[in-house]
Amino acid sequence: MIDALTRTDAATAHATASAARAIVAPTQADAAPRFEVSWARHLDEVRESQQLRWRVFVDEMGARPTVTPDAPPFHDVDRFDAYCEHLMVRVVSGASAGSLIGTYRVLTPEAAQRAGGLYSETEFDLAPVRSLCVRAVELGRSCVHPEWRSGGVILALWGALGEFMLRHRLDTMVGCASVGMNDGGHHAASLWRQLRETHLVAPQWQVQPHHALPLEGLRDDLDVETPALIKGYLRCGAKVLGPPAWDPVFNTADLPMMMRIDELPARYRRHFLEG
C-alpha cells in the first residue's frame, strides 16, 4: 500500500511522460503478445500509472483535472491514489517490451474507511447499496493505452483482480464506468437508454447522481456501440446501478456499476477464479 505520495522532479517527469507517449502499436510479429501483470510496489510505479492515465484521460478524452501543487506535470493524481492498490499490465515482448499499457486502481473496504469513503460517493448517493459495499472493492481510473486495446489486456487485468478478490475474501466490485462526451453527451444518453432496459438493477438498489447528466436536453435514440470495457463488465454479470452522472472535469458521463462474484457466469468464474 502506498501511504504517502512525494513530489517527483518536474524535468524527469516530463521526460518520462514523453516516453510513455512513444509506445508503438503491436505489429504482426506481436500477434500473440505476452503481458506481465503486477501490483505497484513503490512510488515510481504509481507514477507510471498516473502518466498513462494522463495520456488517456487528458490527452485523448479531453479531461481538465485540477492540478495540485504536489502532483508532477503530466500525471493524473487525486487524493484517493494514496489509499489504493495500483494494478499494472506491461508488454514483455516486441518493440514495446517493458512498457506500461494498462492500469486499474483498487480501493479495499478498509482503505476506503481511511480515505473517508469511496470515490464513487463523490458522484453518487450510494445509500441503497451501502450494505453491499462492506465486502466490496472499488475499481477506478481503469485505462488501456489506445494502441493496445485488445481483449488480452483486459483479461490480464481481470485475472489479477479475481485473485485479489479471493485473497481478501471480497465478493463485490463497484465503480464508475466513464463514457466520453466529445459529442456533447448524446452517445452517453443513448447508451443509458439501452442499458436501463437490459442491465438495470432492481428499484431498491438504484442510486442517484449528485450531478446528473442533463438527459432531457440530449438525444437518446442513437444506435450506439457499448464501449468495450463496459461490454466486458456486462458479460461478466455486472449491472448498472442508475442514471449517469456528469463529470465536467473529466468530460465524461459516468455510469455507476456493480458486479457480484456470485453472479459471475460459470465460464468466467472458471477463468478468473479457478484458473
Residue pairs with C-beta under 8 A, 6 or more apart in sequence:
1 83
1 85
1 111
2 40
2 42
2 43
2 46
2 81
2 82
2 84
2 86
3 82
4 82
5 43
5 46
5 70
5 77
5 81
5 82
6 43
6 70
7 70
7 72
8 43
8 47
8 72
9 72
10 72
10 73
13 47
13 51
13 72
13 73
13 74
13 75
14 73
14 74
16 47
16 48
16 51
17 51
17 54
17 55
17 73
17 74
17 75
20 48
20 51
20 52
20 55
20 99
20 100
21 55
21 59
23 96
23 99
23 101
23 145
23 147
23 148
24 95
24 96
24 147
25 147
25 148
26 33
26 94
26 96
26 147
26 148
26 150
27 94
27 95
29 94
30 91
30 93
30 94
30 95
30 96
33 91
33 92
33 93
33 94
33 152
34 91
34 92
34 93
35 89
35 90
35 91
35 92
35 101
35 152
35 153
35 156
36 89
36 90
36 91
36 92
37 87
37 88
37 89
37 156
37 157
37 159
37 160
38 87
38 88
38 90
39 85
39 86
39 87
39 88
39 160
40 46
40 48
40 49
40 85
40 86
40 87
40 88
45 86
45 88
46 81
46 86
47 72
47 75
48 88
48 100
49 86
49 88
49 100
49 103
49 105
49 141
50 72
50 75
50 76
50 77
50 81
51 74
51 75
51 100
52 100
52 101
52 102
52 103
52 143
52 145
53 75
53 76
53 103
53 141
53 143
54 74
54 75
54 76
55 145
56 143
56 144
56 145
56 146
57 63
57 65
57 76
57 141
57 143
57 250
58 64
58 65
58 76
60 146
61 178
61 180
61 182
61 250
61 251
61 252
62 180
62 182
62 251
63 76
63 249
63 250
63 251
63 252
64 248
64 249
64 250
64 251
65 76
65 77
65 78
65 249
65 250
66 249
68 77
70 77
71 77
76 141
78 119
79 115
80 105
80 107
80 115
80 119
80 140
81 105
82 115
83 107
83 111
83 112
83 114
83 115
84 105
84 106
84 107
84 111
84 140
85 105
85 106
85 107
85 108
85 111
85 164
86 103
86 104
86 105
86 106
87 103
87 104
87 105
87 106
87 157
87 160
87 161
87 164
88 100
88 102
88 103
89 100
89 101
89 102
89 103
89 144
89 153
89 156
89 157
90 98
90 99
90 100
90 101
91 97
91 98
91 99
91 101
91 148
92 98
96 148
99 145
100 145
101 144
101 145
101 147
101 148
101 153
102 143
102 144
102 145
102 148
102 153
102 154
102 156
102 157
103 141
103 142
103 143
104 139
104 140
104 141
104 142
104 157
104 161
105 139
105 140
105 141
106 137
106 138
106 139
106 140
106 161
106 164
107 115
107 118
107 119
107 137
107 138
107 140
108 137
108 168
108 170
109 133
109 134
109 135
109 136
109 137
109 170
112 118
112 133
112 138
118 126
118 133
118 138
118 174
119 138
119 140
119 176
120 126
120 138
120 140
120 174
120 175
120 176
120 256
122 210
123 176
123 209
123 210
123 211
123 245
123 247
123 254
123 256
124 176
124 207
124 208
124 209
124 210
124 241
124 242
124 245
124 256
125 207
125 208
125 209
125 210
126 133
126 174
126 207
126 256
127 207
128 204
128 205
128 206
128 207
129 174
129 205
129 207
129 241
129 258
132 172
132 174
132 205
132 258
132 260
133 172
133 174
135 169
135 170
135 171
135 172
136 170
136 171
136 172
136 173
136 174
136 258
137 161
137 164
137 165
137 168
137 170
137 172
137 173
137 174
138 173
138 174
138 175
139 161
139 173
139 174
139 175
140 175
140 176
142 157
142 175
142 229
144 153
144 154
149 228
151 232
154 228
154 229
154 232
155 271
158 232
158 236
158 272
159 271
159 272
159 275
161 173
161 272
162 272
162 273
163 272
164 170
165 171
165 173
165 261
165 273
166 273
170 261
171 260
171 261
171 262
172 258
172 259
172 260
172 261
173 238
173 258
173 259
173 260
174 256
174 257
174 258
175 256
175 257
176 245
176 254
176 255
176 256
176 257
177 227
177 229
177 230
177 233
177 254
177 255
177 257
178 247
178 250
178 252
178 253
178 254
178 255
179 187
179 188
179 191
179 227
179 230
179 244
179 252
179 253
179 254
179 255
180 187
180 188
180 251
180 252
181 187
181 188
181 246
181 251
181 252
181 253
182 251
184 218
185 213
185 214
185 218
185 246
185 253
186 218
186 219
186 220
186 222
187 222
187 224
188 213
188 218
188 244
188 252
188 253
189 213
189 215
189 218
189 219
189 220
189 253
190 219
190 220
190 221
190 222
190 223
190 224
191 224
191 226
191 227
191 230
191 255
192 213
192 215
192 220
192 240
192 243
192 244
192 253
192 255
193 220
193 221
194 224
194 226
195 226
195 234
195 240
195 255
196 240
196 243
199 234
199 238
199 239
199 240
200 206
200 239
200 240
200 242
201 239
201 240
201 241
201 242
201 258
205 239
205 241
205 258
206 241
206 242
207 241
207 242
207 256
208 242
208 243
209 242
209 243
209 244
209 245
209 246
209 254
209 256
210 245
211 245
211 246
211 247
211 248
212 243
212 244
212 245
212 246
213 243
213 244
213 245
213 246
213 253
214 246
215 243
226 234
230 255
230 257
233 257
233 259
235 265
235 268
236 259
236 264
236 265
236 268
237 259
237 260
237 263
237 264
237 265
237 268
238 257
238 258
238 259
239 257
239 258
239 259
240 255
240 256
240 257
241 256
241 257
241 258
242 256
244 253
244 254
244 255
244 256
245 253
245 254
245 256
246 253
246 254
247 253
247 254
261 269
261 273
264 272
264 273
